């Protein structure tokens, strides 16, 4: 058994923290409560005890959208495996076949209290491939894997336009991006509904994309408001479950996002306005979305923002108007919910994975340090 005690516990389900403990056994949380209610003698039976010393005890942090392991830290072309820029439709690409699980960024994540990453292909293609959810500790992809595929990546806007315009191929306009996506979805749907006698003929790409009609989540890269609205239009047309990734101009159409019940994974928040579609970016975006009632998570988009700065991204969102607890939830509970992982992670509840982050102060403050990171009930980092 592992016990984390003497800290301000934020389960992410309640509004306020309380001085308490978290107990785990067999990789799962078995108890959460006030220090006064800690069962007598339980500490002596624990193989590991972590004293939070009055700091914060939280669920392990979650980055709901990054590319850790897909672009290796400090390596150029040899470690660049996130975009297969030879075909705008590559739903059969699987992140687990491109992730370098020993990438230094996994260590950086653990040392920042981040226990789960949702990582996958970039946004060069209209359909880029399949994301995976990984714990940040393990000796192989299989050992780290939480869910695969967790989502199918799609992209609108500048990136696919630029990549294929330079190759003198379609799509080189927003019209063509939408048309390419519609055609691929129509073909995958027809493939899924093909007659029984044709089911011995397998099309690998259509087989992969057809999963979105069986409920696989779609992650849609879209910065500009018109691209966000096109994404909503097409997803509604085909009945897809989806989230908007980045949502840079989401605050402009926040009422529509709320009405349509569209979650947004916002970020990167600390980056340079490096291209035209980021012209209207503002760190106020997550706070404006949250206050409008839009389910909002926060991402780093690593390697755009190094993964270890995920809590800092949430901190600057608070500085610019986001509610503090909602910002904490944006990198824990909401990050789990928008990636459909909340049955395992995202909050401190009995039965969930024992993924715990222990901080010496408020995790959103720049001077705060991690005391310990626990994954599956094992202390994988102690400062």
Buried (B, 14 or more C-beta within 10 A) or exposed (E): BBBBBBBBBBBBEEEEBBBBBBBBBEBBBBBBBEEEEBEEEBBEEBEBBBBBEEBBBBBBBBBBBBBBBBBBBEEEEEBEBBBBBEEBBBBBBBBBEBBBBEBEBBBBBBBBBBBBBBBBBBBBBBBBBBBBBBBBBBEEBEEBBBBBBBBBBBBBBBBBBEBBBEEEEBBBEBEBBBBBBEEBBEBBBEBBEBEEEEEEEEBEBBBBBBBBBEEBBBBBBBBBBBBBBBBBEBBEEBEBEBBBBBBBBBBBBBEBBBEEEBBBBBBBBBBEEEEEBBEBBEBBBBBBBBBBEBBBBBBBBBBBBBBBBBBBBBBBBBEBBBBEBBBBBBBBBBBBBBBBBBEBBBBBEEEBBBBBBBBBBBBBBEEBBBBBBBBBBEBBBEE
